[in-house]
Amino acid sequence: MNEARKSPRQKGLNQREQIRNFFTRTYRNYEDEKIMAYAANGQIAIDVGCAEGILLEKFLSRYPQKTMIGVDVRLESVTICREHNLPALVGDVYSLSLKNNSIDHCFFMHTLEHLNHDEALSEIRRVLKPGGSVIITVPNDLVYTLARLATLRWRLAFRPRIQTALYPPMHVRQWTPRSIRDLLERSGFEVVVQKNLPLYFWMISLNHLVVARKK
């Protein structure tokens, strides 16, 4: 199967192990708080490519009155979510088992770079309600590599299938703030928020956050 056609996730089953690291935990908490603030309204959300359910767990703790479901193509990831009493389903981002116009928010964290982006966003748009939002983060791969080296995380910096040379081999595209905006606008979304995280300038930031509403 073509790499771009595969569904999430290629991350490996070690996210909960990674957040034991002080630097990773501190940054993830900062980023997740920023992300969740954009889903304060509405009642139903999904986390596509939920992996081990870290964001899912935080979201349900922060908004216990809301409904959020994790979706991941990997049974192992969904099993870990369920072991932590989190609602998660095995599913394919290209063919979600959800009704049209049924979701208020879709989280798409560190996932788009693994996928056929046009096909994935078309399916996300199908399940979002009119005015519903997709909340996306994409990585700055070069800065991630340098950050891993700077924090002495050699295993992640040079681990096969996670990192080779300067870019992870499973990322089929390196996104920029401009290219992700162009993609969303031609896919039927209105971009309402764009932020580099954690710093102002993209060239020295780890991630780019974009929030876009379904037209």
Secondary structure, DSSP 8 states (H G I E B T S, - for coil): --GGG--S--S-S-HHHHTTSHHHHHHHHHHHHHHHGGGSSSSEEEEET-TT-HHHHHHHHH-TTSEEEEEES-HHHHHHHHHTT--EEE-BTTB-SS-TT-EEEEEEET-GGGS-HHHHHHHHHHHEEEEEEEEEEEE-HHHHHHHHHHTT-HHHHH-TTT-BTTB-TT-S----HHHHHHHHHHTTEEEEEEEEESSSSGGG-SEEEEEEEE-
